[in-house]
Amino acid sequence: MSFPKVGNKAPAFSLLNQKGKKVSLKDFAGKKNVVVYFYPRAMTPGCTVQACGIRDYKKEFAKVKTEVLAISPDTPEKLERFEEKKELNFNLLSDPDHKIADKYGAWGPKQFMGKKFDGILRTTFVVNKEGKLVHIMDKVKTKTHHDDVLDYIKENL
């Protein structure tokens, strides 16, 4: 699986969020930058740390006119429980058949505790207001993800 090309239009998508509402990348075109990040599973330790960092930086992202969309294979119902339990304040999108993860190159072979399987590859994509993919982070650190993304946006957009 390969990533979309930086400089090209970001692959379009429409997915249900944790409230069952359809959210599309095009909803933000011309208005905001968008951070699209893929994470393996709601309520797991690393994914929780990553999501809480984004939650705590909501105002900082707003200052740089940036919306954050988090995508996992979880159902909207599980995402709603995650939102409520961790008081999350951004869109969690459901991609149960991993079609969007495939489009973005964020689905592929993984290894955990000696087992090999296909799953979400923790990856972040930054899309500018014009809808172009401007940056890909494929070495994501869950503890500093929010800082790393915000720093990139402040320095480059």
C-alpha positions as CSV (number, residue, x, y, z in Angstrom):
1,M,0.0,0.0,0.0
2,S,1.3,3.4,-0.8
3,F,0.4,6.9,0.4
4,P,-1.3,9.5,-1.8
5,K,1.2,12.0,-3.3
6,V,2.0,15.1,-1.4
7,G,0.9,18.1,-3.5
8,N,-2.1,16.3,-5.0
9,K,-5.7,16.7,-3.9
10,A,-6.3,14.6,-0.8
11,P,-8.5,11.6,-1.4
12,A,-12.2,12.5,-0.8
13,F,-14.2,10.7,1.8
14,S,-17.5,10.8,3.7
15,L,-17.8,8.8,6.8
16,L,-20.2,8.6,9.8
17,N,-18.9,10.2,13.0
18,Q,-19.6,9.1,16.6
19,K,-23.0,10.7,16.5
20,G,-24.0,8.9,13.3
21,K,-23.6,12.2,11.3
22,K,-21.9,12.1,7.9
23,V,-18.7,14.1,7.8
24,S,-16.9,14.8,4.5
25,L,-13.5,16.1,3.8
26,K,-15.0,18.6,1.4
27,D,-17.0,20.1,4.3
28,F,-13.9,22.1,5.2
29,A,-12.6,23.1,1.8
30,G,-11.8,26.8,1.6
31,K,-12.4,27.2,5.3
32,K,-9.9,25.2,7.3
33,N,-6.9,23.0,7.2
34,V,-7.6,19.4,8.1
35,V,-5.6,16.9,10.1
36,V,-6.7,13.4,9.2
37,Y,-5.2,10.8,11.5
38,F,-5.7,7.0,11.4
39,Y,-5.6,5.1,14.6
40,P,-6.0,1.3,15.3
41,R,-8.8,1.1,17.9
42,A,-10.7,3.3,20.3
43,M,-10.1,3.0,24.0
44,T,-6.7,1.3,23.7
45,P,-3.8,2.9,25.7
46,G,-1.9,4.5,22.8
47,C,-5.0,5.6,20.9
48,T,-6.4,7.2,24.1
49,V,-3.2,9.1,24.8
50,Q,-3.2,10.4,21.2
51,A,-6.9,11.4,21.3
52,C,-6.6,13.1,24.7
53,G,-3.6,15.2,23.4
54,I,-5.8,16.4,20.5
55,R,-8.7,17.1,22.9
56,D,-6.5,19.2,25.1
57,Y,-5.2,21.2,22.2
58,K,-8.6,22.0,20.6
59,K,-8.2,25.8,21.1
60,E,-4.7,25.7,19.7
61,F,-5.9,24.0,16.5
62,A,-8.7,26.5,16.3
63,K,-6.2,29.4,16.4
64,V,-4.5,28.0,13.3
65,K,-7.9,27.3,11.6
66,T,-7.5,23.5,11.6
67,E,-10.0,20.8,12.1
68,V,-9.0,17.3,13.3
69,L,-10.6,14.1,12.0
70,A,-9.7,10.8,13.6
71,I,-10.4,7.6,11.6
72,S,-10.6,4.0,12.9
73,P,-12.4,0.8,11.9
74,D,-14.6,1.1,15.0
75,T,-18.4,1.5,14.8
76,P,-20.0,4.8,15.5
77,E,-21.4,3.3,18.7
78,K,-18.0,2.4,20.0
79,L,-16.7,5.8,19.0
80,E,-19.5,7.5,20.9
81,R,-18.5,5.6,24.0
82,F,-14.9,6.6,23.5
83,E,-15.9,10.3,23.1
84,E,-18.1,10.2,26.3
85,K,-15.6,8.3,28.4
86,K,-12.6,10.5,27.5
87,E,-14.6,13.8,26.9
88,L,-13.3,14.1,23.4
89,N,-14.3,17.2,21.4
90,F,-13.6,16.4,17.8
91,N,-14.9,14.1,15.1
92,L,-14.1,10.4,15.4
93,L,-15.0,8.7,12.0
94,S,-15.9,5.1,11.4
95,D,-14.2,3.3,8.6
96,P,-15.3,-0.4,9.3
97,D,-14.4,-1.8,5.9
98,H,-11.1,0.3,5.9
99,K,-11.8,1.6,2.4
100,I,-10.6,5.1,3.3
101,A,-7.6,3.7,5.2
102,D,-6.8,1.8,2.0
103,K,-7.1,5.0,-0.1
104,Y,-4.7,6.8,2.2
105,G,-2.2,3.9,2.4
106,A,-2.9,3.6,6.2
107,W,-4.0,-0.1,6.1
108,G,-1.4,-2.8,5.8
109,P,0.7,-5.5,7.3
110,K,1.6,-5.2,11.0
111,Q,3.1,-7.3,13.7
112,F,2.2,-7.5,17.4
113,M,3.6,-9.9,19.9
114,G,4.9,-12.1,17.1
115,K,1.6,-12.2,15.3
116,K,1.3,-10.9,11.7
117,F,-1.9,-9.3,10.5
118,D,-3.3,-6.5,8.5
119,G,-4.5,-3.4,10.3
120,I,-4.4,0.4,10.6
121,L,-1.0,1.9,10.3
122,R,-0.9,4.9,12.7
123,T,-0.5,7.7,10.1
124,T,-1.4,11.4,10.0
125,F,-2.1,13.5,6.9
126,V,-2.3,17.3,6.8
127,V,-4.6,18.8,4.2
128,N,-4.5,22.5,3.5
129,K,-7.6,24.8,3.0
130,E,-7.4,24.2,-0.8
131,G,-7.8,20.4,-0.2
132,K,-4.3,19.5,-1.1
133,L,-2.3,17.0,0.8
134,V,0.7,18.9,2.1
135,H,2.3,16.5,4.7
136,I,2.4,12.9,5.8
137,M,3.5,11.7,9.2
138,D,4.1,8.0,9.2
139,K,6.3,7.8,12.3
140,V,3.6,9.0,14.8
141,K,4.4,9.2,18.5
142,T,1.2,9.1,20.5
143,K,2.5,11.1,23.4
144,T,3.6,14.1,21.3
145,H,1.3,13.8,18.2
146,H,-0.7,16.9,19.0
147,D,2.5,19.0,19.4
148,D,4.2,17.5,16.3
149,V,1.1,18.2,14.1
150,L,0.6,21.7,15.5
151,D,4.2,22.6,15.1
152,Y,4.1,21.5,11.4
153,I,1.0,23.6,10.8
154,K,2.4,26.7,12.5
155,E,5.6,26.5,10.6
156,N,4.2,25.6,7.2
157,L,0.6,26.7,6.7
